[in-house]
Amino acid sequence: MRSLFLLFAILSFASPTKEELRKQIAELKVKAFEIQTQVDLLEAQLKDIETAEANQPLPAAKSTAPVKVRCAGHTKDGQRCTRHADPGSRFCWQHKTKR
């Protein structure tokens, strides 16, 4: 009796048809494309802001000690460079040559 009830419970939850699955997949692909487009736009905006910041002149130092500024360049994979910028510049030795 219990197995008959289980079979009925399983059959009562109709599995989606192939067409329904295809429709869900298509909808998710559209959402994924929209999200990737938003990510690309935000990354471009961030890069524009970082470039604008990098092109601003350095603030005048109040002391004679050198100010360590992080390089404003980006690596090949799009990450921010981790080196210190050369004195009086926003870029390290490697990224300064590319400007």
C-alpha positions in Angstrom: 0.0 0.0 0.0 2.8 2.4 0.9 4.7 1.7 -2.3 1.5 2.4 -4.3 1.1 5.7 -2.5 4.8 6.6 -3.3 4.2 5.8 -7.0 1.2 7.9 -7.1 3.1 10.8 -5.4 5.9 10.5 -7.9 3.5 10.5 -10.9 1.5 13.4 -9.5 4.5 15.6 -9.7 4.8 15.8 -13.5 8.3 16.3 -14.7 8.8 19.1 -17.1 8.5 18.4 -20.8 11.4 18.8 -23.2 9.9 22.0 -24.5 9.5 23.5 -21.0 13.1 22.6 -20.3 14.3 24.2 -23.5 12.3 27.3 -22.7 13.8 27.5 -19.2 17.3 27.1 -20.7 16.7 29.8 -23.2 15.5 32.2 -20.5 18.5 31.5 -18.4 20.8 32.1 -21.3 19.2 35.4 -21.9 19.6 36.3 -18.2 23.2 35.2 -18.2 23.9 37.4 -21.3 22.3 40.4 -19.6 24.3 39.8 -16.4 27.6 39.4 -18.4 26.8 42.7 -20.3 26.3 44.5 -17.0 29.5 43.1 -15.6 31.4 44.2 -18.7 29.9 47.7 -18.4 30.8 48.0 -14.7 34.3 46.8 -15.4 34.7 49.4 -18.2 33.4 52.1 -15.8 35.8 51.0 -13.1 38.7 51.0 -15.5 37.7 54.6 -16.7 37.7 55.8 -13.1 41.1 54.2 -12.3 42.5 55.7 -15.5 41.2 59.1 -14.6 42.6 58.8 -11.1 45.9 57.7 -12.6 46.1 60.8 -14.8 45.6 63.2 -11.9 48.8 64.8 -10.7 50.2 63.6 -7.4 49.4 65.6 -4.4 52.3 67.7 -3.1 54.1 65.8 -0.4 54.2 67.6 3.0 57.4 65.8 4.1 60.6 65.0 2.4 59.9 61.2 2.8 59.0 59.6 -0.5 55.3 58.7 -0.8 54.7 55.2 -1.9 51.9 55.1 -4.4 50.5 51.9 -5.9 50.9 51.6 -9.7 47.8 52.5 -11.7 48.6 50.0 -14.4 46.8 46.7 -15.1 48.1 43.3 -15.7 47.3 41.2 -18.7 44.4 39.5 -16.8 42.9 42.9 -15.9 44.0 43.0 -12.3 45.5 46.1 -10.8 49.3 46.1 -10.7 50.7 45.5 -7.2 54.0 47.3 -7.6 54.8 50.8 -6.2 54.8 53.6 -8.7 58.0 55.4 -9.5 58.5 58.7 -7.6 56.5 61.5 -9.2 54.5 59.1 -11.4 51.4 57.0 -11.2 53.0 54.0 -12.9 55.8 51.5 -12.1 58.8 51.1 -14.4 57.0 48.5 -16.5 53.7 50.3 -17.0 55.3 53.7 -17.5 56.9 52.5 -20.7 53.5 51.6 -22.2 52.1 55.1 -21.8 
